[in-house]
């Protein structure tokens, strides 16, 4: 059956369809759960800080495991590991839907995250190997559209499912998609060839995972604990020790989990750095804009969602066009221009006021979507084309790691700046009025977005270093 499919002229697009299904459900699940947190909090008799771990545990697990599952793909075969990803994701989704306590739900979300990390790390590697060099920009651009559509559909679909079927439905909806995806892996994806006969560095993976979890905990809760508190400093110090031990471990063994020499590849390293900076910039907006729209402008959740949809909608249109164009004109000019436009969109968003017209708010989000769409596809093409075929799995894992790490860092920086500036603005008032509270929020909000724009400008400068490629 598979041999017959491989002879079809559109066989590579069947591969794209299988990979797209995995990327879609993993990105959709990242955004669909937020809508269900309030009913989950009530149904499982918990509080908001505890319920937030349904999201936090998922993010921590994915970010910590990406290099390992990418490495497993290189050694055991990306097709096999990608299939396991569908199984793990579907099983985790089933268990999440059956959970009857918040502890069970958080634990089952980690199982779901293991499957999602496997899909994120190995999907891009399979696509890169399945398409010729001159088409990689186009197909990675189309994958960017799938990412945007997954993120866009999550809140809307989640709201409908929760309203009509309850919070359990947001997890059960993944099961048929996961089963179909696994069937597609078995029937369509090419059998892994020329696998590396190497051992898996499980000690290195454990050191990296423990260090990353500790570091991300400090970033996520530094504002709440205090950046100079014992808890924050202890997490950062422990993470530093784990990372030092990880580097020592990787240098001393024959088959490391992460070949540190891969970072000597200039195109690979700068691409991941620029990608991380882009997500740090974006997530200052993603986190703070809903508060501005809801708390300051008093917009309804539906109206807020409509306004914010301008970003992924424009990105969904631009990303495949940018990817195709990068195959012809090169990566550097598009990536540099995209980051510059992203910075412009953030500056415009920072200048929004309480009396700003609706069209201008949506325009600022559309500009950011344009910039991000121009940047992401060529940048991903650059990263995946810079490594050898035997490193595609780990390269995809590091690329996804940079993306998730940028999300966490961008969120932590934005929250810290907002709270610091707001506290400073209100320090002289014993009991601030509503007008003073709004002014204090706007001070922190605008400063945080301008810092996000600075991240994008730095990313543009990094991308400019490869402007000739």
Buried (B, 14 or more C-beta within 10 A) or exposed (E): EEEEBEEEEEBBBBBBEBBBBBBBBBBBBBBBBBBBBEBBBEBBEBEEEEBBBBBBBBBBBBBBBBBBBBBBBBBBBBBBBBBBBBBBBBBBBBBBBEBEEBEBBBBBBBBBBBBBBBBBBBBBBBBBBBBEEEBBBBBBBBBBBBBBBBBBBBBBBBBEBBEEEBBBBBBBBBBEBBEBBBEBBEEBBBEBEEEBEBEBBEBBBBBBBBBBBBBBBBBBBBBEBEEEBEBBBBBBEBBEBBBEBBBEBBEEEEBBBBBEEBEEBEBBBBBBBBBBBBBBBBBBBBBBBBEBBBEBBEBEEEBBBBBBBBBBBBBBBBBBBBBBBBBEEBBBBBBBBBBBBBBBBBBBBBEBEEEBEEEEBBBBBBBBBBBBBBBBBBBBBBBBBBBEEBBBBBBBBBBBBBBBBBBBBBBBBBBBBBBBBBEEBBEEEEEBEEEBBBBBBBBBBBBBBBBBBBBBBBBBBBBBBBBEB
